[in-house]
């Protein structure tokens, strides 16, 4: 049998909860896997008495916990703390452990702003939009006043999150702030689309006349909206809406309530996943 790993310690009755990622870890091996897969997101918060206590109480690894307690008191680097745990378990070969150590040492030179950016970008890519939005809001206090490019990207991502929540007026305002700092075509197009969704036809017509130099962008926005409407007409989501409407119109009330219950429950799960802290 290949790739067999001999586990150490005990399986935790109470998991170690990583709040930032909404992950529950139940063994020292899961902790090591978390370190390997999320190495670029690890920071000094890993070096904690809480983690050492969990390793002692839940995993039954007293000697490792004793060593980690000393590390916590001495405020050792995250690289020393993590690699000690990896070496103790023997889950990965030394080449892998050394690679993780190098990455963590390199990351130690990152500024607070750079760490915030990494965390927010990770959450954004994972679909945890509300959490990403909270970090972007905090990031605004750390970005240097001269970092126009960084601020433009931050406002753009924040605007995109608001747009996903159909808050188009807020999205338009943030897209505009991003555009003023970094006037590129993509941001201008996003701004126009947000304005289209947030304004009445009359108000949008006035907005269009006020910006004659953007006529090609307005035409592109119209084409994108038409394309989106065509995709919606053929989508599974549109079919689902039609299916529910048919059930409602029919005598099958039980089928209608069952299907609606399933859909609402899935929407609740998606909402909890995005808003969990």
N, C-alpha and C positions, 0 to 999 in steps of 0.2 A: 504494500500500500504506500502511495507517494503522498507528500505534502501533509503529513500528519503532525499536529502540534500538540505536545503534552502540556496540558493546562496546569497552572499553579494556583494555590489559594482556593477559596470557596466561592460558590455562586451567591451573589448578594441577595439578601431578602429585601433590602431597600436600595434602589438604584442611586447612582450618583447622577444628579440632574445638571446638565449643561444648559443654563438658561438661555444663553445667546443663540444656540442652535436648536433649542427645544428637543434635546436628545437625552435619553435615559440609558445609563451604562450599568450593566449587571455583572461584570467580571473584569479582572485586571487585563484580560486579553482584549475585551471590547475597548477598554481605555487605551491600550496600545494601538489598536486599529484606528481609533479616533485621532490619536496623535499623528499617525502616519498619513491619514487621509486629509486632515485639516491642519497640517503643519504650517501652512502659510498664514493661518489665522490665530495661531497661538501667541499669547503675550504673557506679561508678568503675572497676570491674574491666575495663571495655572499654578504658580508656586503658592499654595494655600494650605493652611492648617486643616481646612475642611476636607480637602482631598486626601491628605495624610490620614486623617481620622477615619474616613470612609474605607481606605485601604486596610487599616488596622481592624476596624469593627466588622465590616461587611465581607472583606476578602480574607481575613484571618492571617494577614502577612505582617506580623508584629515587627520583625527585624527590618523589613523594608520601611515600614512606617516610622520606626525609630530613626532611621537614617534621614528620612524626609522631614521629620520634625526638626532635626538639627539644621537642615537646609533652609527651612522656613525661618527659623530664628536668625540665621546668618544672612538671610536675603540673597541667596545664591541666584545665579542667572537661570532663566527658563530652560536654556539648553542643558545645563548640568542637571536640573531637576528631572526633565523629561528623559534624557539619556540614561539616567540612573534607573528609572522605572523600566525602560526598554531592555537594558542589560540584565536586570534582575530576572525578568520573565523569560528571557531567551527566545522570544517569539520571532525575532528577526535576526538575520545574520549581521555581523559586525559592519559589513559594507553599508548596509541599509541604515544602521544606527549612526554611523559616522556621517552619512549623507544628511540625515535629519539634523544632526548636531551642527553641521556647517550652515544649513539653511537658517536654523534658529539664531546662530551667532550673527549671520548677515542681517537678519531682521532686527536684531537688537539696536541697530543704528537708525531704524526708521523713526521719524518724528511722530508725534501724536496725530497730526493731520493725516499722514500717510497711513497710519493704522486705522483711523476712522474710515478713510477711503476704501481700504481693502475690505473692511467689515461691511460697509454699506453696499459695495459692489457685489459682494458675495450674496448678501440677502436679496438684493435686486434680481440677480441671476437665478436664485432659487425660488423666486416667486413670493418671497416674504415681503411684500411691498410696503405694508404699513410699518413694519419694523425698520425697513430701509429708510422710509421717510423720516422716522424719528431720529435716526442717526444723521441723515443729511441735514436736518434742522440743527442738530448740535454742531455739526461740522462747520456750519456758517460762522460760528464763533472762533474757529481755529484757523481758517484759511487766511493767509496774508492778504492785505488789501491790494497788493500788486499782482496777485495770482488770478488774472482775468480768465485764463483758460480753465483753471480748476473750478472757479465759481460758475463759469458758463456750463460746464459739464454737470455740476451739482444741481443747478437750477433746471437744466434740461431733464435730468432723471426725476427730479421732484415733480416737474410738470407732467411727465409721462405717467407717473403714479396717480396723480389727480385725474388725468384723462381716463385711466382705466377704471376709476370710480365714477365716471361720468360727471366729474366736477370740472366742466370745460372752461368756465369763467376763471377759476383759479389756475387751471393749466395754461390758459392763454397768457395770463399775467406773468407766469414764471417762464414760459417760452420767450416772451418778449424780453425779459431781463437777461435771459441767456443770449438771445440774439444781439442785444446791445453790447454785450461783452465780447462776443465772438460771432460776427455776422456771416454765418455760412448758410448755404442753400437749404440744407436739411432742417435746420432750426426754423428758418423762415417759413418753410412749407408746413411744419408742425404747428407753428403759430397761426397760420392762415386756417388750417383745419380746425383748430380749437376755437377760433373766432367764428367760423362757420357754424359750429355746433352750439355755440353759446349765444348767438345773436339772432334776432328775427331776420327774415328775408330783407326787409327794408333797411334795417341797420347794417346788415352785411353788405348790401349794395352800396351804401354810403362809405363803408370801410374800403370797399374795392375801388371806388372812385377816388378816394383819398390817397391811394397808392398805385398810380398808373404804371410805375416802373416794375411792378410785380406781376404784370398781366400773365406772363408765362407760368408763374407759380400758381396763380388762381386757376388757370386752365388745367394744370397738373393736379391740383387739389380736386377739381371736379371729376377728372378721370379716375382718380383714386377712390372717390366716394361711389362712383358708379360701379367700379370693379368690386368694391366691398359689398355693395347691395346685391350684385350678381352672385358673389360667393355665399352670402347669407341665404339667398333664395335656394341654393343647392346644398346647404349645410345640414348636418345631422341635428344641430340645435333647432333650425327652422322646422325640420320634420317633426321634432319632439313637440314644439309649440302647436303645430297643426294636429298632431295626434291627441294632445290634451284637449284642444278645442273641440275635436270631433267627439271625444269621450263626454265632454261636458254637454254637448248638444244632444247626445244620445240618451237612451234610457238606462245606460249602464253607469249609474251613479257610483256604485261600489268601485268599479274599475277606474273611474275618474279620481275619486278620493285616494285610492291606493297609489295611482301614478303621481298625483300631486304630492302625496306624503313622501314618496321616494325622492322626488326632485327637491323638495324643501329640505329633507335631511341631508342630501348631498351638498346643497348650497350652504347649510349650516356648518358642515365639516370643512368646506373650503374657506369659509369666513373665519372659523376658529383657527385654522392653520395659518392664515395670514396675520391674525391679530394677536396670537399667543406671544407672550413676552418671555 
